[in-house]
Amino acid sequence: MKRIVVLGAGTGGALLSNRLARKLGPKGWTVTVIDKSDTHIYQPGLLFLPFALYGHHGPEDITKPIRWPLDNRVAFVQAGVNLIDHAARKVETTGGTYPYDYLILALGCGVDPARVEGLAETMDATAFTYYTLDGAMALQKFFGRFDKGRVILNIAEMPIKCPVAPIEFVFLADYYFRLRGIRDKVEVDLVTPLSGAFTKPLASAALEGVAREKDIRIIGDFDIASVDGGRRVMRSWSGREEPYDVLVTIPPHVAPEVIENSGLADLSGFADTDRASLKSRKAQNVYVVGDCSNIPTSKAGSVAHFSGEIVEHNLLAEIEGKEPPMAFDGHSNCFIESGHHKALLFDFNYDTQPLPGLFPFGGVGPFPLLKESRINHWGKMAFRHVYWWLLTTGRLPEGPWAPALMSLKGKHVELLARAR
Ligand SMILES: Cc1cc2nc3c(=O)[nH]c(=O)nc-3n(C[C@H](O)[C@H](O)[C@H](O)COP(=O)(O)OP(=O)(O)OC[C@H]3O[C@@H](n4cnc5c(N)ncnc54)[C@H](O)[C@@H]3O)c2cc1C
C-alpha cells in the first residue's frame, strides 16, 4: 500500500485530498489528511462578519465541521503536526507517527499581533482584526456601539492573505456607516506600507478611483513600528504618527512553526517552494499548496485551488513515471466587494498584472474585470456555495470557467505596454 499524507484540511488540503483519493484509491493508494482543528472556516466570509452584511451574521454562516467536505475515501486524523522528518519520510503528530511516500504541505498561515510593539496589548479593546473568527465577531460587537470617530484599516506588512481584503474592508465600512446614517461622523482611512491600494499599477488606479468616490483616504508608505493603545496612536519607523479611534489591523502573517522546525522554510518561515513545479526546494517527495508556500503570488483561496490542480496532475504523472505536464504560472483571481451590492474582479499571474476586459469567456464574460458591477457581487455571493459544494469537495470540474493557468482571452493586453 502506497501512502499520500496531506497536512492541513483547509481549502487546498481538502480539495487535493478528495481529488487524489478518488483517482488513486482504486490503484491501491491511501490518502490521509491531518489537521489540528475541528472546524473549517470559509475565510472570505470573515470580511462580512464585522458588518453582519449579506447574510453573514455569525460563525454558523461561514463554518462547517472540518470533515464535512472530505470524501469517505480520505482518512482524517485530528492532530497537531509537530515535526516532518523528511529524511525518514514520516510525520510526527500529537496523535502518532505517519509514514508517507508523498507529502503535501497545505498548512496555511496565521496572524501574530505580538510582532508589532504594543499591538497585542490593545487587541479587542481599541484594535481589532477580522482575520480571525473571534476577532471578526469582537469587531461586530464593537461596531454596534461605535457612532463617531476615525476608523483606520492598517496593513502591518506584506505578504498577507487576500491582498484585496483590506480595500474591501474600507469599501464595506463606507457602505455600512452609510446604511446606519452616520457616514458624515465617521472617517474611514486605509494606512498601508504599499505606495497605493494594491501591488500592481492598473489595479491600484481602479481601486483608488473607487476609494475617492467614497471619500476614503489611502495613506501609503507607512511601515508600522508600534501602537500606543492608551493614546490611540500608530507610529511608523520613520516617526510618522496616525491617531485613530478604532484600529482595524491586519497583523504580520506567520507560517506554522513546524515548517521551519522541520528545515523546510526559507528565511521568512514560509515553505521554500519551486514556483513552477510547486515542489519543496528542501526535501524530496514533498509538494506545497496554498498559503504556507513562499511562491510570489497572492495568498488566496483561488491560488490554493489552481495550484492544487497543478499538483494533482504533476503528482499523478510522477507516480506513473512520466514528466510533469504542467508548470504553475501564479494564477490568482478574486472578487473585490465595494458595497451597494457591487464588486470588481481581478485576474492575474506572476507576469501579467490585472487587466480590464471580460472573464471567464472573452467577449462574453459575464464578469467585467477591473470594473464595479452587480454581477461581480452576485459572483462573490454565489462563491460561498461553490466553495462548500464544489471546490473543497474536489468536485469543481476543470474547464475554461476556472482555468488553473491564466488565460489572456478577453483581456485588454494592449494596456500592458502603457502600464509598464
Ligand atoms: C479575511 C479574509 C478574506 C479572504 N478573502 C478571500 C477571497 O475573497 N478570495 C480568495 O481567493 N481568498 C480569500 N482569502 C484567503 C483564503 O481564505 C486562503 O488563501 C485559503 O483559505 C488558503 O488555503 P490553505 O489550504 O492554504 O490554508 P487554510 O485553508 O488556512 O488551511 C490550513 C489548515 O492547516 C491546519 N494547520 C495549521 N497548522 C497545523 C498544524 N501544526 N497541525 C495540524 N494542522 C495545522 C489549520 O487548522 C487549517 O485547517 C481570504 C482570507 C481572509 C483571512
PDBQT file of the ligand as one rigid body, heavy atoms in Angstrom, charges set to zero:
ROOT
HETATM    1  C1  LIG A 501     -10.463  37.999   5.703  1.00  0.00    +0.000 C 
HETATM    2  C2  LIG A 501     -10.064  37.084   4.586  1.00  0.00    +0.000 A 
HETATM    3  C3  LIG A 501     -10.681  37.208   3.343  1.00  0.00    +0.000 A 
HETATM    4  C4  LIG A 501     -10.307  36.377   2.301  1.00  0.00    +0.000 A 
HETATM    5  N1  LIG A 501     -10.925  36.519   1.082  1.00  0.00    +0.000 NA
HETATM    6  C5  LIG A 501     -10.564  35.748   0.050  1.00  0.00    +0.000 A 
HETATM    7  C6  LIG A 501     -11.205  35.884  -1.213  1.00  0.00    +0.000 A 
HETATM    8  O1  LIG A 501     -12.136  36.685  -1.390  1.00  0.00    +0.000 OA
HETATM    9  N2  LIG A 501     -10.767  35.102  -2.239  1.00  0.00    +0.000 N 
HETATM   10  C7  LIG A 501      -9.760  34.202  -2.077  1.00  0.00    +0.000 A 
HETATM   11  O2  LIG A 501      -9.392  33.509  -3.046  1.00  0.00    +0.000 OA
HETATM   12  N3  LIG A 501      -9.133  34.043  -0.876  1.00  0.00    +0.000 NA
HETATM   13  C8  LIG A 501      -9.514  34.784   0.178  1.00  0.00    +0.000 A 
HETATM   14  N4  LIG A 501      -8.903  34.633   1.399  1.00  0.00    +0.000 N 
HETATM   15  C9  LIG A 501      -7.742  33.729   1.514  1.00  0.00    +0.000 C 
HETATM   16  C10 LIG A 501      -8.111  32.249   1.557  1.00  0.00    +0.000 C 
HETATM   17  O3  LIG A 501      -9.116  32.011   2.518  1.00  0.00    +0.000 OA
HETATM   18  C11 LIG A 501      -6.867  31.446   1.893  1.00  0.00    +0.000 C 
HETATM   19  O4  LIG A 501      -5.852  31.851   0.994  1.00  0.00    +0.000 OA
HETATM   20  C12 LIG A 501      -7.083  29.955   1.722  1.00  0.00    +0.000 C 
HETATM   21  O5  LIG A 501      -8.061  29.506   2.631  1.00  0.00    +0.000 OA
HETATM   22  C13 LIG A 501      -5.767  29.219   1.946  1.00  0.00    +0.000 C 
HETATM   23  O6  LIG A 501      -5.956  27.835   1.909  1.00  0.00    +0.000 OA
HETATM   24  P1  LIG A 501      -4.852  26.878   2.551  1.00  0.00    +0.000 P 
HETATM   25  O7  LIG A 501      -5.317  25.494   2.261  1.00  0.00    +0.000 OA
HETATM   26  O8  LIG A 501      -3.505  27.280   2.123  1.00  0.00    +0.000 OA
HETATM   27  O9  LIG A 501      -4.907  27.171   4.121  1.00  0.00    +0.000 OA
HETATM   28  P2  LIG A 501      -6.165  27.072   5.203  1.00  0.00    +0.000 P 
HETATM   29  O10 LIG A 501      -7.426  26.984   4.414  1.00  0.00    +0.000 OA
HETATM   30  O11 LIG A 501      -5.923  28.187   6.096  1.00  0.00    +0.000 OA
HETATM   31  O12 LIG A 501      -5.901  25.671   5.873  1.00  0.00    +0.000 OA
HETATM   32  C14 LIG A 501      -4.775  25.390   6.669  1.00  0.00    +0.000 C 
HETATM   33  C15 LIG A 501      -5.137  24.259   7.639  1.00  0.00    +0.000 C 
HETATM   34  O13 LIG A 501      -3.946  23.797   8.274  1.00  0.00    +0.000 OA
HETATM   35  C16 LIG A 501      -4.231  23.494   9.625  1.00  0.00    +0.000 C 
HETATM   36  N5  LIG A 501      -2.992  23.557  10.419  1.00  0.00    +0.000 N 
HETATM   37  C17 LIG A 501      -2.135  24.608  10.544  1.00  0.00    +0.000 A 
HETATM   38  N6  LIG A 501      -1.084  24.267  11.318  1.00  0.00    +0.000 NA
HETATM   39  C18 LIG A 501      -1.278  22.988  11.693  1.00  0.00    +0.000 A 
HETATM   40  C19 LIG A 501      -0.519  22.063  12.475  1.00  0.00    +0.000 A 
HETATM   41  N7  LIG A 501       0.668  22.378  13.035  1.00  0.00    +0.000 N 
HETATM   42  N8  LIG A 501      -1.023  20.819  12.650  1.00  0.00    +0.000 NA
HETATM   43  C20 LIG A 501      -2.193  20.443  12.080  1.00  0.00    +0.000 A 
HETATM   44  N9  LIG A 501      -2.953  21.269  11.320  1.00  0.00    +0.000 NA
HETATM   45  C21 LIG A 501      -2.489  22.521  11.118  1.00  0.00    +0.000 A 
HETATM   46  C22 LIG A 501      -5.252  24.559  10.028  1.00  0.00    +0.000 C 
HETATM   47  O14 LIG A 501      -6.017  24.116  11.134  1.00  0.00    +0.000 OA
HETATM   48  C23 LIG A 501      -6.088  24.709   8.750  1.00  0.00    +0.000 C 
HETATM   49  O15 LIG A 501      -7.258  23.905   8.769  1.00  0.00    +0.000 OA
HETATM   50  C24 LIG A 501      -9.287  35.412   2.493  1.00  0.00    +0.000 A 
HETATM   51  C25 LIG A 501      -8.684  35.263   3.729  1.00  0.00    +0.000 A 
HETATM   52  C26 LIG A 501      -9.070  36.085   4.782  1.00  0.00    +0.000 A 
HETATM   53  C27 LIG A 501      -8.400  35.924   6.129  1.00  0.00    +0.000 C 
ENDROOT
TORSDOF 0
